[in-house]
Amino acid sequence: MPSEPNRRNFLKTSAAATTGAVVASNIARTAHAQGSDEIRMVLVGCGGRGTGATKNIMLAGGNVKLVAVADAFPKKADSCINALTRDRDIQDVVKDVKEKLDVPQEQRFTGLDAFKAAIDVDADLVVIATPPAFKPQQFEYAISRGRHVFSEKPVASDVAGCRRFMEAVAESKKKNLLVGIGLQRRHENQYKETVQRIHDGAIGDVIAMRVYWNGQGIWWKGRDQAAALMARPAGLPTGLIVEPSEMAFQCNNWYHFNWLSGDQICEQHIHNLDVGCWVKDAYPVECNGMGGREQRMEGDATKSQIFDHTFCEYTFSDGTKMFSQGRHLAGSWTHVGEYAHGSKGTADPSGSIMGANPWNFTGQRQQGHQQEQNDLIATLQRGEIYNEGEYGVKSTFTAILGREACYSAKVIKWDELWEKGKDLCPGIDSYTLDSDPPTMPGPDGKYPVPVPGQYDPFA
Ligand SMILES: NC(=O)c1ccc[n+]([C@@H]2O[C@H](COP(=O)([O-])OP(=O)(O)OC[C@H]3O[C@@H](n4cnc5c(N)ncnc54)[C@H](O)[C@@H]3O)[C@@H](O)[C@H]2O)c1
């Protein structure tokens, strides 16, 4: 392994508090990337969001060079770089696009352990945009190599992953590394100003919250799509299809497997749960939930094992409730948002307050995916850091607490789940595209589906 370059040896002098958009904690001066210094970036996970986050970083006004990429599948790595290189918005902003996105083939790594070789390339910043199950091992490795990290949410799919991620967050703080988490509402002016007003008492004591991610459905990727991503053995006649391994199929169709995505409540609804906990400035102590599958792949458990609707009643230590709805049901009411009810009024944390202190946000609304990278790059260039890792883990765990309550139809306590909750992907560090995934179909081809009342969150 290459030795750590000096420019990543951080000076531990204190820094002036950051201003504006950044939620800052554990701020420290770093010895690199100040001013116009080049920030060398590695991307792990070259799908939709990985490509999008890299574009946002390229548009953030810094001097960033993409030096290596990693993906489970070679075609994803190549198509990501091609898309970025052709992107008109990037061409408009970045002068030397070809040079900044010139990742040689030998620095495009593939396979489930490709992240290690990519992170080993001399770099400052690692962006992780893989399915949630893989993030703890990848984050841990990036921190062990002294890299700043932006990790998409959720940071894990299970309790073991949350604990592993949290330990690496502690390590990142010791090393004064920047950790950004893709809960982008925390970077948007409209949210920050409203939540600040709530914290300052605009709606009195917060007594209840409602949070929603009610959508109509998501994508599904069949075995043929995984096959198209596999490297073809030399000499195989065209027309002959390579049967993908079960692991390749699941990794490409990751949303539909609990061990990979953590189900919809973890994968998408986390955004709204995170806002609720941010508003309350606390995390729940227990959760009671219910849910099931009405429409998911027409009830075909050979295609998907996750729920398509959940309802949770979270309770905080002072008795405050947070009610959550998450669903993917075609034909249903769709709504994504959050609301806080207090003793003096009601707030929509995305920009309005009713009651004793009515108010509407009138400033410039920010687009979270861009703003979070503007903040990240500007912070690194000031030679500073911030660390969002702890709330990234706690909000992920809040979603997992809700999922376990819905799967079991029992009241689940935060502390007990943190201590005794499941490892859905034991031995993940040795997984390859040819190994059996931790969830396999039964003899009838069906994947196991949790049955409320029977599912045990601790077994
Ligand atoms: N913050 C947001 O608003 C937001 C929006 C979309 C997605 N996301 C998050 O980004 C992550 C990726 O989502 P996406 O929509 O880009 O999915 P995607 O399927 O488009 O991309 C995931 C990529 O990871 C690759 N991959 C799978 N296993 C891997 C491994 N072990 N190592 C390296 N690469 C691996 C896949 O081949 C794929 O290219 C998810 O966690 C998702 O929740 C966040």
The ligand as an SDF file (V2000), in Angstrom:
LIG
                    3D

 44 48  0  0  0  0  0  0  0  0999 V2000
  -29.5870   11.4270   -1.1910 N   0  0  0  0  0  0  0  0  0  0  0  0
  -30.4220   11.1250   -2.1750 C   0  0  0  0  0  0  0  0  0  0  0  0
  -31.3790   11.8620   -2.4440 O   0  0  0  0  0  0  0  0  0  0  0  0
  -30.2220    9.8860   -2.9630 C   0  0  0  0  0  0  0  0  0  0  0  0
  -30.8400    9.7340   -4.2150 C   0  0  0  0  0  0  0  0  0  0  0  0
  -30.6160    8.5510   -4.9180 C   0  0  0  0  0  0  0  0  0  0  0  0
  -29.8230    7.5480   -4.3740 C   0  0  0  0  0  0  0  0  0  0  0  0
  -29.2450    7.7340   -3.1480 N   0  0  0  0  0  0  0  0  0  0  0  0
  -28.4350    6.6650   -2.5370 C   0  0  0  0  0  0  0  0  0  0  0  0
  -27.2980    6.3660   -3.3310 O   0  0  0  0  0  0  0  0  0  0  0  0
  -27.0270    4.9700   -3.2600 C   0  0  0  0  0  0  0  0  0  0  0  0
  -26.9650    4.4360   -4.6920 C   0  0  0  0  0  0  0  0  0  0  0  0
  -28.2080    4.6330   -5.3010 O   0  0  0  0  0  0  0  0  0  0  0  0
  -28.3500    4.7260   -6.8950 P   0  0  0  0  0  0  0  0  0  0  0  0
  -29.6980    5.2740   -7.1460 O   0  0  0  0  0  0  0  0  0  0  0  0
  -27.1820    5.4280   -7.4480 O   0  0  0  0  0  0  0  0  0  0  0  0
  -28.3190    3.1920   -7.2920 O   0  0  0  0  0  0  0  0  0  0  0  0
  -27.7000    2.5530   -8.6270 P   0  0  0  0  0  0  0  0  0  0  0  0
  -28.1440    1.1520   -8.7020 O   0  0  0  0  0  0  0  0  0  0  0  0
  -27.9730    3.4430   -9.7810 O   0  0  0  0  0  0  0  0  0  0  0  0
  -26.1350    2.6050   -8.3510 O   0  0  0  0  0  0  0  0  0  0  0  0
  -25.4970    1.7570   -7.4150 C   0  0  0  0  0  0  0  0  0  0  0  0
  -24.1880    1.3380   -8.0350 C   0  0  0  0  0  0  0  0  0  0  0  0
  -23.4210    0.6060   -7.0640 O   0  0  0  0  0  0  0  0  0  0  0  0
  -22.8420   -0.5040   -7.7560 C   0  0  0  0  0  0  0  0  0  0  0  0
  -22.4680   -1.5000   -6.7560 N   0  0  0  0  0  0  0  0  0  0  0  0
  -23.2310   -2.4640   -6.1910 C   0  0  0  0  0  0  0  0  0  0  0  0
  -22.5110   -3.1170   -5.2810 N   0  0  0  0  0  0  0  0  0  0  0  0
  -21.2780   -2.5650   -5.2750 C   0  0  0  0  0  0  0  0  0  0  0  0
  -20.0900   -2.8080   -4.5510 C   0  0  0  0  0  0  0  0  0  0  0  0
  -20.0210   -3.7530   -3.5880 N   0  0  0  0  0  0  0  0  0  0  0  0
  -19.0050   -2.0740   -4.8180 N   0  0  0  0  0  0  0  0  0  0  0  0
  -19.0420   -1.1080   -5.7690 C   0  0  0  0  0  0  0  0  0  0  0  0
  -20.1460   -0.8380   -6.4940 N   0  0  0  0  0  0  0  0  0  0  0  0
  -21.2490   -1.5510   -6.2200 C   0  0  0  0  0  0  0  0  0  0  0  0
  -23.8840   -0.9310   -8.7430 C   0  0  0  0  0  0  0  0  0  0  0  0
  -23.3520   -1.7320   -9.7760 O   0  0  0  0  0  0  0  0  0  0  0  0
  -24.3840    0.4130   -9.2420 C   0  0  0  0  0  0  0  0  0  0  0  0
  -23.6400    0.8880  -10.3360 O   0  0  0  0  0  0  0  0  0  0  0  0
  -28.1330    4.3550   -2.4280 C   0  0  0  0  0  0  0  0  0  0  0  0
  -27.7000    4.1470   -1.1050 O   0  0  0  0  0  0  0  0  0  0  0  0
  -29.2250    5.3880   -2.4370 C   0  0  0  0  0  0  0  0  0  0  0  0
  -29.9850    5.4150   -1.2520 O   0  0  0  0  0  0  0  0  0  0  0  0
  -29.4190    8.8880   -2.4550 C   0  0  0  0  0  0  0  0  0  0  0  0
  1  2  1  0
  2  3  2  0
  2  4  1  0
  4  5  1  0
  4 44  2  0
  5  6  2  0
  6  7  1  0
  7  8  2  0
  8  9  1  0
  8 44  1  0
  9 10  1  0
  9 42  1  0
 10 11  1  0
 11 12  1  0
 11 40  1  0
 12 13  1  0
 13 14  1  0
 14 15  2  0
 14 16  1  0
 14 17  1  0
 17 18  1  0
 18 19  2  0
 18 20  1  0
 18 21  1  0
 21 22  1  0
 22 23  1  0
 23 24  1  0
 23 38  1  0
 24 25  1  0
 25 26  1  0
 25 36  1  0
 26 27  1  0
 26 35  1  0
 27 28  2  0
 28 29  1  0
 29 30  1  0
 29 35  2  0
 30 31  1  0
 30 32  2  0
 32 33  1  0
 33 34  2  0
 34 35  1  0
 36 37  1  0
 36 38  1  0
 38 39  1  0
 40 41  1  0
 40 42  1  0
 42 43  1  0
M  CHG  2   8   1  16  -1
M  END
$$$$
